[in-house]
Amino acid sequence: MKKPEIRSPALKKYGKFIVVLEILAAVIFIKDLTASRTATKTIERPAAGEGEADENLTLRSGEMKEDVAFTVSAKKLTEKEEREHLAVAKKELDETIIGKNESADSIWRKLTLPETCADGFVTASYSFEPGDFIDPDGTVHATDVSGSANVTCEAKLECGDRSEVYLIPLRVVEPDARTPDGLLMLAKDALATADAAGGSEVKIPEKAGGQAISLTVPMQFRGLEFGILGLALVPVLLFVEKKQAADAIRKRNTELTSDYAPIASKLALFTGAGIRPREAFKRIAGSYEKNRRRGAPPSAGYEEIKKTVIEMGEGVGELDAYLRLGDRADHRDYRRLVLMLTQNLQKGDEHLAAELAREETDAFEARKNIALKKGEEASTKLVFPMILLLGSVVGILMLPAFMGMGL
């Protein structure tokens, strides 16, 4: 039988690597299995300074099998190693304890007090004698010194089972007013002295450490912040204004569309009764004014009819008044109405009433479609509140059941 060939390019390319990986996995598995079945004789301790290590073993006796967790402490240092680490710690302290001060004979900045030295093998704690000028955290009260003061730092060093007290002589001096740090320290001390004097006002010092100083209120950028805020509001206000204008136009067009059907209906009724369009406009405007006086809200379509009547009363020709109506309304329904009215004036079309009746039918159909669209929009807006309400109802119904189950 012919041996099948490996057709996968990826398998052919990485086949040897996969085989080696599987062999390595098998070896590791066998090693781990053997270790788990062989009694452990010893566990290597962590090196000195590495800290404790957590170990997990399995206790077996007969058919009993239990997990045992315990902690293995690190190796202990020899006496020689302890002495060596303590010597290294002393050398490190001599170099680091003065911090940013120039030397141990000129201390007025805060000291650097490390908690561990010699790569963590040595722990250190500190005290000062006398304790009037340096706090345990290394803060130096240099302004309390008159001239200079000798202070001894007592560093208690511990390494393994050995501990020593290392004495470091220091000399605390007055801050150097020629340096920014020193002048700042002296200025703060002068302010504290002025505050301690009492009174209704604190007199701001004009000198610190013999140096002339000037203290001013920090610059406030409130004006700049308000200016930036004002500039940031410009695009927001323009957007709001544009949106309000678009909403107003949309609302006006909706009112014009809604008003057109009843206006066309009334014009058809009046012209069918033999009343001229000019007189019909007057009657429609008069009826609208009566309703307004009774508290009815203004409406864009009837307002345009009212303006047309006012213009005709002020001497504007009937044809021009109709044309102005079309320009003001800027609406296709009213432009169509204006076209019918102007043709009636120019050609004497006796079919105006019938055309207005057809216009009325179309307008009412458009009005019905607008009402249906508004209803759909209102239903869509109610979906989210209904979901919240449903969630609340489900929560109210399920809460007693969960409480009864002890959840």
Phi, psi and chi 1 to 4 in degrees:
 res  aa     phi    psi   chi1   chi2   chi3   chi4
   1 MET       -  137.4 -178.0 -178.6  -68.4      -
   2 LYS   -74.9  132.8 -173.1  177.7  179.7 -179.7
   3 LYS   -70.2  128.2 -173.3  177.4 -179.6 -179.7
   4 PRO   -66.7  140.5   23.4  -32.8      -      -
   5 GLU   -89.2  148.7  -64.0 -178.0   -1.2      -
   6 ILE   -82.0  114.8  -61.1  176.0      -      -
   7 ARG   -94.8  -18.3  -63.7 -176.9  178.5 -179.5
   8 SER   -73.5  119.9  172.4      -      -      -
   9 PRO   -61.9  -39.8  -21.0   31.8      -      -
  10 ALA   -65.9  -43.7      -      -      -      -
  11 LEU   -66.5  -37.4 -168.7   58.7      -      -
  12 LYS   -67.3  -35.2 -173.6  175.6 -178.8 -179.9
  13 LYS   -75.8  -41.5 -177.0  176.5 -179.3 -179.5
  14 TYR  -107.6   13.1  -60.3  106.9      -      -
  15 GLY   -59.6  -46.1      -      -      -      -
  16 LYS   -63.9  -39.7  -66.5 -179.6  179.1  179.4
  17 PHE   -63.0  -40.9  172.5   75.2      -      -
  18 ILE   -66.1  -40.4  -66.1  174.2      -      -
  19 VAL   -62.6  -45.7  169.9      -      -      -
  20 VAL   -61.5  -41.5  172.4      -      -      -
  21 LEU   -62.9  -40.8 -174.2   63.8      -      -
  22 GLU   -67.6  -38.2  -67.4  -60.3  -42.4      -
  23 ILE   -64.1  -43.3  -67.0  173.2      -      -
  24 LEU   -61.8  -41.5  179.7   61.9      -      -
  25 ALA   -63.0  -39.4      -      -      -      -
  26 ALA   -65.6  -41.0      -      -      -      -
  27 VAL   -62.8  -45.0  171.5      -      -      -
  28 ILE   -63.4  -40.5  -65.8  173.6      -      -
  29 PHE   -62.7  -44.3  174.7   77.1      -      -
  30 ILE   -64.4  -39.5  -66.8  171.8      -      -
  31 LYS   -63.7  -45.7 -178.4  180.0  178.7 -178.3
  32 ASP   -64.6  -38.6  -68.7  -18.4      -      -
  33 LEU   -64.4  -42.0 -180.0   63.6      -      -
  34 THR   -64.7  -42.2  -57.1      -      -      -
  35 ALA   -63.9  -35.6      -      -      -      -
  36 SER   -74.3  -17.1   66.8      -      -      -
  37 ARG  -103.2   -8.5  -59.7  -63.2 -178.1 -174.3
  38 THR  -104.8  134.5  -55.6      -      -      -
  39 ALA   -63.3  130.7      -      -      -      -
  40 THR   -79.2  129.9  -58.3      -      -      -
  41 LYS   -96.3  -41.7  -59.2  -61.5 -177.6 -179.2
  42 THR  -141.3  156.7   59.9      -      -      -
  43 ILE  -129.9  128.8  -65.4  178.0      -      -
  44 GLU   -72.9  131.5 -174.0  176.3   -5.0      -
  45 ARG   -74.4  154.3  -68.5 -178.5 -177.6  -84.4
  46 PRO   -66.6  151.6  -19.3   30.9      -      -
  47 ALA   -63.8  156.5      -      -      -      -
  48 ALA   -58.7  132.5      -      -      -      -
  49 GLY    91.3   -9.6      -      -      -      -
  50 GLU   -86.2  -10.8  -69.3 -174.9   -0.6      -
  51 GLY    86.7 -177.4      -      -      -      -
  52 GLU   -78.5  162.1  -60.0  174.1  -22.3      -
  53 ALA  -129.5  136.5      -      -      -      -
  54 ASP   -90.0  131.2  -65.4  -32.0      -      -
  55 GLU  -123.8  150.5  -64.9  -70.9  -17.9      -
  56 ASN  -127.5  126.0  -66.8  -68.1      -      -
  57 LEU  -127.3  166.3  -63.3  176.0      -      -
  58 THR  -115.7  123.7  -59.4      -      -      -
  59 LEU   -89.1  126.0  171.5   65.1      -      -
  60 ARG  -124.4  134.8  -60.9  176.7 -174.6  -88.1
  61 SER  -156.5  106.7  179.0      -      -      -
  62 GLY    66.9 -124.1      -      -      -      -
  63 GLU   -95.2   -2.5  -65.1 -176.0   -2.5      -
  64 MET   -77.1  141.3 -173.6 -175.2   75.4      -
  65 LYS  -146.4  115.0  179.4 -178.4  176.3 -177.5
  66 GLU  -136.1  147.9  -65.6  -70.3  -20.5      -
  67 ASP   -84.0  138.2  -67.3  -28.3      -      -
  68 VAL  -126.2  125.3  178.4      -      -      -
  69 ALA  -114.0  132.6      -      -      -      -
  70 PHE  -150.3  169.3   73.2  107.3      -      -
  71 THR  -111.9  132.2  -58.2      -      -      -
  72 VAL  -103.3  122.5  179.6      -      -      -
  73 SER   -78.0  158.8   58.3      -      -      -
  74 ALA   -75.0  164.8      -      -      -      -
  75 LYS   -62.5  146.5  -69.2 -178.8 -179.3  177.8
  76 LYS   -88.8  147.2  -70.3 -173.1  176.0 -178.3
  77 LEU   -76.2  150.6  -63.7  170.1      -      -
  78 THR   -78.6  165.1   63.7      -      -      -
  79 GLU   -59.7  -38.6  -69.2 -174.1    7.3      -
  80 LYS   -63.6  -44.5 -179.6 -179.4  177.5 -178.1
  81 GLU   -64.2  -39.3  -70.6  174.0  -27.9      -
  82 GLU   -62.0  -44.4  -69.8  175.9  -10.3      -
  83 ARG   -63.2  -40.0  -73.3 -165.9  -63.9  -90.7
  84 GLU   -64.1  -43.6  -70.7  175.6   -9.4      -
  85 HIS   -66.9  -37.5  -71.9  -49.0      -      -
  86 LEU   -64.5  -38.5  -73.3  171.2      -      -
  87 ALA   -64.7  -41.1      -      -      -      -
  88 VAL   -63.7  -40.3  171.4      -      -      -
  89 ALA   -63.0  -40.4      -      -      -      -
  90 LYS   -63.6  -42.0  -67.0  174.1 -176.1  178.5
  91 LYS   -64.3  -41.0 -175.1  176.8  179.8 -179.6
  92 GLU   -63.4  -42.0  -70.6 -178.9    1.2      -
  93 LEU   -62.6  -41.1  -75.2  179.4      -      -
  94 ASP   -58.5  -32.1  -71.0  -23.6      -      -
  95 GLU   -88.7  -30.2  -64.2  173.8   -8.4      -
  96 THR  -105.1  -24.6   61.5      -      -      -
  97 ILE   -63.8  -29.2 -166.3  171.6      -      -
  98 ILE   -73.5  -12.5   63.2  174.2      -      -
  99 GLY    62.0 -126.2      -      -      -      -
 100 LYS   -91.1    4.6  -65.7 -177.7  178.4 -179.3
 101 ASN   -72.8  156.0  -65.8  -76.6      -      -
 102 GLU   -70.4  -37.9  -65.2  178.5   -0.2      -
 103 SER  -163.2  173.1   66.7      -      -      -
 104 ALA   -69.0  -16.2      -      -      -      -
 105 ASP   -91.0   -0.8  -68.3  -30.1      -      -
 106 SER  -142.3   76.7  179.6      -      -      -
 107 ILE  -105.3  120.1  -60.5  -66.0      -      -
 108 TRP  -147.3  -12.9   53.9  -88.0      -      -
 109 ARG   -91.7  166.8  -66.7 -175.1  175.6   96.8
 110 LYS   -63.2  140.9 -174.5  174.4 -178.9  177.7
 111 LEU   -81.6  158.1  -59.6  178.9      -      -
 112 THR  -103.4  114.5  -60.2      -      -      -
 113 LEU  -117.4   90.0  -55.6  178.5      -      -
 114 PRO   -68.3  141.9   24.8  -32.7      -      -
 115 GLU   -80.5  -26.0  -65.4 -179.2   -2.5      -
 116 THR  -132.1  152.6   60.0      -      -      -
 117 CYS  -138.3  172.9  -55.1      -      -      -
 118 ALA    53.9   53.1      -      -      -      -
 119 ASP    58.5   31.3  -64.2  -31.6      -      -
 120 GLY    89.5   -2.1      -      -      -      -
 121 PHE   -76.6  -21.1  -74.0   99.9      -      -
 122 VAL  -120.3  131.3  178.4      -      -      -
 123 THR  -103.2  148.9   59.5      -      -      -
 124 ALA  -134.9  141.2      -      -      -      -
 125 SER  -132.0  154.0   58.6      -      -      -
 126 TYR  -131.3  149.1  -53.2   89.0      -      -
 127 SER  -147.4  159.5   61.4      -      -      -
 128 PHE  -130.1  142.5  -61.9   89.9      -      -
 129 GLU  -133.2  118.2 -176.6   61.1   36.2      -
 130 PRO   -70.8  158.7   28.3  -34.7      -      -
 131 GLY   -94.4   17.3      -      -      -      -
 132 ASP   -81.1  -21.6  -60.3  -27.9      -      -
 133 PHE  -111.7  -19.1  -55.7  112.4      -      -
 134 ILE  -132.9  127.8  -56.4  178.7      -      -
 135 ASP   -80.6  162.2  -67.3  -21.0      -      -
 136 PRO   -59.4  -23.6  -27.3   35.9      -      -
 137 ASP   -87.4    2.1   64.7  -10.5      -      -
 138 GLY    97.0    0.7      -      -      -      -
 139 THR   -70.4  129.4  -59.2      -      -      -
 140 VAL  -103.5  126.6 -179.7      -      -      -
 141 HIS   -95.5   69.9  -60.3  -78.9      -      -
 142 ALA   -70.1  -25.7      -      -      -      -
 143 THR   -73.0  -13.4   54.9      -      -      -
 144 ASP   -83.1   -7.2  -64.4  -17.8      -      -
 145 VAL   -89.5  136.9  176.3      -      -      -
 146 SER  -105.4   99.0  177.8      -      -      -
 147 GLY    88.4  -89.9      -      -      -      -
 148 SER  -157.4  163.7   64.6      -      -      -
 149 ALA  -147.7  135.0      -      -      -      -
 150 ASN   -85.4  129.5  -67.3  -38.6      -      -
 151 VAL  -130.4  138.7  177.5      -      -      -
 152 THR  -106.1  125.2  -59.5      -      -      -
 153 CYS   -90.5  121.5  172.3      -      -      -
 154 GLU  -102.1  103.6  -61.6  179.4   -1.2      -
 155 ALA   -98.7  114.6      -      -      -      -
 156 LYS   -88.9  114.2 -176.2  178.4 -179.7 -178.6
 157 LEU  -106.2  132.6  -53.7  178.3      -      -
 158 GLU  -127.6  130.6  -64.1 -177.9   -1.5      -
 159 CYS  -140.9  109.5 -179.5      -      -      -
 160 GLY    62.3 -124.7      -      -      -      -
 161 ASP   -92.0    0.2  -63.4  -29.5      -      -
 162 ARG  -107.2  139.8 -176.8  179.9  -67.6  -87.7
 163 SER  -138.1  147.0   64.9      -      -      -
 164 GLU  -141.9  154.3  -68.8 -175.8   14.1      -
 165 VAL  -107.8  117.1  175.6      -      -      -
 166 TYR  -103.5  122.4 -177.9   50.4      -      -
 167 LEU   -96.9  127.9  -57.1  179.6      -      -
 168 ILE  -121.8  113.4  -55.2  173.5      -      -
 169 PRO   -75.1  135.0   26.5  -31.9      -      -
 170 LEU  -131.7  153.8  -56.4  171.5      -      -
 171 ARG  -127.1  114.6 -171.1  164.8   69.1   93.1
 172 VAL   -86.7  129.2  179.5      -      -      -
 173 VAL  -124.5  168.3  -62.6      -      -      -
 174 GLU   -66.7  147.6  -66.1 -177.1    6.2      -
 175 PRO   -59.0  148.4  -21.1   32.0      -      -
 176 ASP   -85.3  109.1 -171.8   -7.2      -      -
 177 ALA   -68.2  -10.3      -      -      -      -
 178 ARG   -82.1   -9.5  -65.0  169.1  -61.6  177.0
 179 THR  -105.6  150.5   63.3      -      -      -
 180 PRO   -57.0  -44.1  -25.0   34.5      -      -
 181 ASP   -62.7  -45.0  -67.0  -14.6      -      -
 182 GLY   -65.5  -43.6      -      -      -      -
 183 LEU   -64.1  -38.5 -172.9   59.1      -      -
 184 LEU   -63.5  -43.3  179.0   61.5      -      -
 185 MET   -62.0  -44.0 -171.1 -179.4  -62.5      -
 186 LEU   -67.0  -37.0  -69.7  167.9      -      -
 187 ALA   -65.6  -41.7      -      -      -      -
 188 LYS   -62.3  -41.4  -71.5 -178.0  177.5  179.2
 189 ASP   -64.0  -39.4 -177.5   66.5      -      -
 190 ALA   -65.6  -39.0      -      -      -      -
 191 LEU   -65.6  -40.9  -74.5  170.2      -      -
 192 ALA   -63.6  -38.6      -      -      -      -
 193 THR   -65.3  -41.7  -57.7      -      -      -
 194 ALA   -65.0  -37.8      -      -      -      -
 195 ASP   -68.5  -37.6  178.5   59.3      -      -
 196 ALA   -68.3  -16.4      -      -      -      -
 197 ALA   -69.6  -16.5      -      -      -      -
 198 GLY    77.4 -164.7      -      -      -      -
 199 GLY    94.9  172.2      -      -      -      -
 200 SER   -77.1  -18.6   59.3      -      -      -
 201 GLU  -133.6  153.3  -65.2 -180.0  -13.9      -
 202 VAL  -101.3  119.8  176.6      -      -      -
 203 LYS   -80.4  117.9 -176.6  174.8  177.1   57.3
 204 ILE   -72.2  127.8  -56.4  -59.3      -      -
 205 PRO   -68.2  147.9   24.5  -33.8      -      -
 206 GLU  -102.8   -9.2  -62.8  179.8   -4.2      -
 207 LYS  -138.3  151.6  -74.3 -172.3  176.3 -176.8
 208 ALA  -146.9  120.3      -      -      -      -
 209 GLY    61.1   30.6      -      -      -      -
 210 GLY    82.9   -3.2      -      -      -      -
 211 GLN   -99.4  136.6  -61.9  -77.3  -18.9      -
 212 ALA   -71.0  131.1      -      -      -      -
 213 ILE  -128.7  158.9   60.6  172.7      -      -
 214 SER  -135.1  121.1  174.2      -      -      -
 215 LEU  -107.4  125.8  -62.7  171.8      -      -
 216 THR  -125.8  161.2   60.4      -      -      -
 217 VAL   -71.6  135.2  176.7      -      -      -
 218 PRO   -59.2  145.9  -22.0   32.1      -      -
 219 MET   -63.4  127.3  172.9   61.0 -176.2      -
 220 GLN   -99.5  135.0  -59.7  -68.2  -31.5      -
 221 PHE  -104.9   32.1  -65.8   93.8      -      -
 222 ARG   -64.6  -40.6  -67.3  173.6  -65.0  178.3
 223 GLY   -62.6  -42.6      -      -      -      -
 224 LEU   -64.5  -40.2 -178.5   60.1      -      -
 225 GLU   -63.6  -43.2  -68.3  170.2   -4.0      -
 226 PHE   -66.1  -35.6  -84.0  105.3      -      -
 227 GLY   -63.4  -44.1      -      -      -      -
 228 ILE   -64.7  -40.3  -65.4  173.7      -      -
 229 LEU   -61.0  -42.4  177.9   61.8      -      -
 230 GLY   -61.6  -44.2      -      -      -      -
 231 LEU   -64.6  -36.7  -67.9  175.8      -      -
 232 ALA   -67.8  -26.9      -      -      -      -
 233 LEU   -77.1  -19.5  -76.0  175.4      -      -
 234 VAL   -58.3  -54.6  170.1      -      -      -
 235 PRO   -62.8  -32.1   19.5  -30.9      -      -
 236 VAL   -65.4  -45.7  176.4      -      -      -
 237 LEU   -64.9  -39.0  -65.4  175.4      -      -
 238 LEU   -63.5  -40.6  -69.7  175.4      -      -
 239 PHE   -64.2  -44.4  172.3   77.0      -      -
 240 VAL   -63.0  -42.5  171.5      -      -      -
 241 GLU   -63.4  -42.9 -177.4 -179.2    4.9      -
 242 LYS   -63.6  -41.3 -174.2  176.1 -179.8 -179.8
 243 LYS   -66.5  -41.7 -173.3  176.7 -176.2  -57.3
 244 GLN   -63.2  -39.3  -71.5  176.7  -15.4      -
 245 ALA   -64.7  -42.6      -      -      -      -
 246 ALA   -64.4  -39.8      -      -      -      -
 247 ASP   -64.7  -39.6  -68.3  -17.8      -      -
 248 ALA   -64.5  -42.2      -      -      -      -
 249 ILE   -64.8  -41.7  -67.6  173.0      -      -
 250 ARG   -63.9  -42.4 -167.2 -179.9  -59.1  108.7
 251 LYS   -64.0  -41.3  179.8 -177.2  177.6 -177.1
 252 ARG   -65.1  -43.6 -177.8  173.1 -177.6  -87.1
 253 ASN   -62.8  -37.0  -71.9  -25.0      -      -
 254 THR   -64.7  -42.8  -58.2      -      -      -
 255 GLU   -65.3  -40.9  -70.5 -178.1   -0.4      -
 256 LEU   -60.8  -42.8  -72.2  171.6      -      -
 257 THR   -65.1  -43.6  -57.3      -      -      -
 258 SER   -66.2  -36.1  -60.7      -      -      -
 259 ASP   -77.6  -21.8  -66.5  -16.9      -      -
 260 TYR   -63.7  -40.7 -175.9   69.5      -      -
 261 ALA   -59.5  -52.7      -      -      -      -
 262 PRO   -66.4  -31.6   17.8  -29.4      -      -
 263 ILE   -66.1  -45.6  -71.1  173.8      -      -
 264 ALA   -63.1  -36.9      -      -      -      -
 265 SER   -63.9  -44.7  175.6      -      -      -
 266 LYS   -67.7  -40.0  -67.9  174.7 -177.7  178.1
 267 LEU   -62.7  -41.4  -76.3  173.9      -      -
 268 ALA   -63.4  -39.0      -      -      -      -
 269 LEU   -65.9  -46.9  178.6   64.0      -      -
 270 PHE   -67.7  -46.0  -73.7  133.9      -      -
 271 THR   -67.8  -30.9   55.0      -      -      -
 272 GLY   -67.2  -27.0      -      -      -      -
 273 ALA   -86.7    5.6      -      -      -      -
 274 GLY    89.6   10.2      -      -      -      -
 275 ILE   -88.2  133.9  -60.8  174.3      -      -
 276 ARG   -66.0  150.5  -62.1  -71.0  -59.9  167.6
 277 PRO   -55.4  -37.2  -27.0   34.8      -      -
 278 ARG   -61.0  -45.7 -179.3 -177.0 -176.3  124.0
 279 GLU   -68.9  -35.6 -177.9   62.5   26.2      -
 280 ALA   -62.5  -39.9      -      -      -      -
 281 PHE   -60.4  -42.0  -94.1   58.9      -      -
 282 LYS   -62.6  -42.8  -71.2 -178.5  179.9  179.8
 283 ARG   -68.0  -40.4  -64.8 -168.3 -179.6 -170.1
 284 ILE   -63.5  -43.8  -67.0  172.2      -      -
 285 ALA   -64.7  -40.0      -      -      -      -
 286 GLY   -63.3  -42.9      -      -      -      -
 287 SER   -63.2  -39.4  176.7      -      -      -
 288 TYR   -63.4  -41.1  170.1   68.4      -      -
 289 GLU   -64.3  -39.5  -82.7  -61.7  -52.5      -
 290 LYS   -61.0  -44.5  -71.5 -179.7 -178.8  178.7
 291 ASN   -64.9  -35.1  -69.0  -25.9      -      -
 292 ARG   -65.5  -40.4  -71.9  -78.0  -70.4  124.7
 293 ARG   -66.2  -24.0  -74.3 -167.3  -69.4  -90.3
 294 ARG   -85.5   -0.1  -67.4  170.4 -175.7  166.8
 295 GLY   106.9    6.5      -      -      -      -
 296 ALA   -69.4  145.7      -      -      -      -
 297 PRO   -73.5  155.9   27.6  -34.3      -      -
 298 PRO   -67.6  153.1   25.0  -33.6      -      -
 299 SER  -139.5  135.4 -166.6      -      -      -
 300 ALA   -60.9  -43.6      -      -      -      -
 301 GLY   -62.5  -46.9      -      -      -      -
 302 TYR   -70.1  -30.8  -74.5  100.0      -      -
 303 GLU   -64.1  -37.2  -74.1  -69.1  -25.9      -
 304 GLU   -68.4  -38.7  -65.7  -58.6  -29.5      -
 305 ILE   -62.6  -42.2  -62.5  -63.0      -      -
 306 LYS   -62.3  -44.1  176.3 -176.2  172.6 -177.9
 307 LYS   -62.1  -38.1  -69.5  177.2 -177.6  178.1
 308 THR   -64.3  -41.5  -57.7      -      -      -
 309 VAL   -64.7  -42.6  171.6      -      -      -
 310 ILE   -61.4  -42.9  -67.7  173.9      -      -
 311 GLU   -62.7  -43.4  -72.9 -179.1  -14.0      -
 312 MET   -64.2  -34.3  -71.8 -170.6  -68.9      -
 313 GLY   -69.5  -25.6      -      -      -      -
 314 GLU   -89.1    5.5  -67.4  176.0  -11.6      -
 315 GLY   106.2   -0.5      -      -      -      -
 316 VAL   -71.8  135.1  177.5      -      -      -
 317 GLY   -60.1  152.3      -      -      -      -
 318 GLU   -61.4  -41.5 -172.5  174.8   -5.8      -
 319 LEU   -62.9  -47.5  176.9   62.2      -      -
 320 ASP   -63.7  -37.8  -69.1  -22.5      -      -
 321 ALA   -62.1  -40.7      -      -      -      -
 322 TYR   -65.7  -41.9  -66.6  151.0      -      -
 323 LEU   -63.6  -40.1  -67.4  174.8      -      -
 324 ARG   -64.1  -35.3  -68.8 -175.9 -178.6 -176.1
 325 LEU   -59.2  -44.0  168.3   62.8      -      -
 326 GLY   -64.5  -38.9      -      -      -      -
 327 ASP   -68.3  -41.8  -67.8  -22.7      -      -
 328 ARG   -68.0  -46.4  -76.7 -164.1  -47.9  -88.9
 329 ALA   -66.3  -39.0      -      -      -      -
 330 ASP    49.7   48.9 -166.8   20.6      -      -
 331 HIS  -137.2  136.9 -167.5  -78.2      -      -
 332 ARG   -61.7  -36.3   61.9 -178.6 -177.7 -179.9
 333 ASP   -64.4  -43.1  -66.9  -22.1      -      -
 334 TYR   -74.3  -31.0  -69.3   82.7      -      -
 335 ARG   -66.1  -36.0  -75.7 -165.5  -67.3  -93.9
 336 ARG   -67.6  -38.3 -164.3  164.4   54.4 -112.7
 337 LEU   -65.4  -43.0  174.2   63.1      -      -
 338 VAL   -61.6  -39.9  167.2      -      -      -
 339 LEU   -61.1  -43.3 -180.0   60.6      -      -
 340 MET   -64.6  -41.5  -72.7 -173.2  -71.0      -
 341 LEU   -69.0  -41.0  -66.9  173.7      -      -
 342 THR   -68.8  -37.1   53.7      -      -      -
 343 GLN   -65.4  -35.0  -73.7  178.9  -10.5      -
 344 ASN   -65.0  -38.4  176.6   67.9      -      -
 345 LEU   -70.4  -38.0  -73.1  175.3      -      -
 346 GLN   -83.6  -37.3  -66.0  171.5   -8.9      -
 347 LYS  -110.3  -10.2  -60.3  179.5  179.9 -179.9
 348 GLY    66.0   46.4      -      -      -      -
 349 ASP   -68.9  116.8 -171.1   -2.2      -      -
 350 GLU   -80.6   -3.1   64.6  -84.4    7.3      -
 351 HIS   -96.3   18.4  -57.9  -64.2      -      -
 352 LEU   -60.3  -40.7  178.1   61.4      -      -
 353 ALA   -63.1  -41.6      -      -      -      -
 354 ALA   -66.8  -39.5      -      -      -      -
 355 GLU   -65.4  -39.6  -68.2  179.4   -1.2      -
 356 LEU   -66.2  -33.3  -72.6  172.1      -      -
 357 ALA   -65.9  -42.6      -      -      -      -
 358 ARG   -65.2  -38.7  -74.1 -164.6  -62.7  -88.0
 359 GLU   -62.2  -38.3 -166.2   70.7   16.8      -
 360 GLU   -62.0  -42.8  172.3 -166.6   -0.4      -
 361 THR   -62.3  -46.1  -57.5      -      -      -
 362 ASP   -64.3  -38.9  -65.8  -19.3      -      -
 363 ALA   -65.6  -41.2      -      -      -      -
 364 PHE   -66.2  -33.0  -87.8  110.8      -      -
 365 GLU   -66.2  -43.6 -173.8   67.3   25.1      -
 366 ALA   -63.3  -38.6      -      -      -      -
 367 ARG   -64.8  -37.8 -169.7  177.6 -175.5 -176.6
 368 LYS   -65.0  -40.8 -178.3  177.0   71.2  174.8
 369 ASN   -63.3  -39.1  -68.2  -24.9      -      -
 370 ILE   -63.4  -41.6  -69.2  175.0      -      -
 371 ALA   -63.2  -40.3      -      -      -      -
 372 LEU   -65.0  -40.0  -69.8  173.2      -      -
 373 LYS   -64.2  -42.8 -175.4  177.6  179.2 -179.4
 374 LYS   -62.8  -38.2  -73.5 -176.0  176.9 -179.2
 375 GLY   -63.6  -40.2      -      -      -      -
 376 GLU   -65.4  -40.6  -68.4  173.9   -3.6      -
 377 GLU   -64.3  -40.3  -68.7  175.8   -6.2      -
 378 ALA   -64.6  -38.3      -      -      -      -
 379 SER   -64.8  -39.7  -60.5      -      -      -
 380 THR   -63.5  -41.1  -57.2      -      -      -
 381 LYS   -66.2  -23.4  -68.2  178.3 -179.4  178.9
 382 LEU   -85.1   -8.7  -72.6  173.6      -      -
 383 VAL   -63.5  -49.1  170.3      -      -      -
 384 PHE   -63.2  -47.2 -175.3   66.5      -      -
 385 PRO   -59.1  -34.7  -24.9   34.8      -      -
 386 MET   -67.4  -36.8  -69.7  174.6   65.7      -
 387 ILE   -64.7  -43.0  -68.2  174.8      -      -
 388 LEU   -61.8  -42.2  -67.9  179.3      -      -
 389 LEU   -63.7  -41.6 -177.9   61.4      -      -
 390 LEU   -62.7  -42.7  177.1   61.5      -      -
 391 GLY   -60.9  -40.9      -      -      -      -
 392 SER   -63.5  -42.3  -58.4      -      -      -
 393 VAL   -64.3  -44.2  172.4      -      -      -
 394 VAL   -62.4  -41.0  171.2      -      -      -
 395 GLY   -62.2  -42.2      -      -      -      -
 396 ILE   -64.1  -37.6  -67.3  172.3      -      -
 397 LEU   -75.1  -34.5  -66.5  176.4      -      -
 398 MET   -85.3  -26.2  -63.4  -62.8  -67.8      -
 399 LEU   -57.2  -48.1 -175.8   60.4      -      -
 400 PRO   -59.9  -35.9  -22.2   33.7      -      -
 401 ALA   -65.8  -43.9      -      -      -      -
 402 PHE   -65.5  -39.2  -77.7  117.2      -      -
 403 MET   -64.6  -36.9  -67.0  178.2   66.2      -
 404 GLY   -67.8  -29.7      -      -      -      -
 405 MET   -82.9   -6.1  -65.2  169.3   61.8      -
 406 GLY    79.7   19.3      -      -      -      -
 407 LEU   -89.9      -  -60.9  176.6      -      -
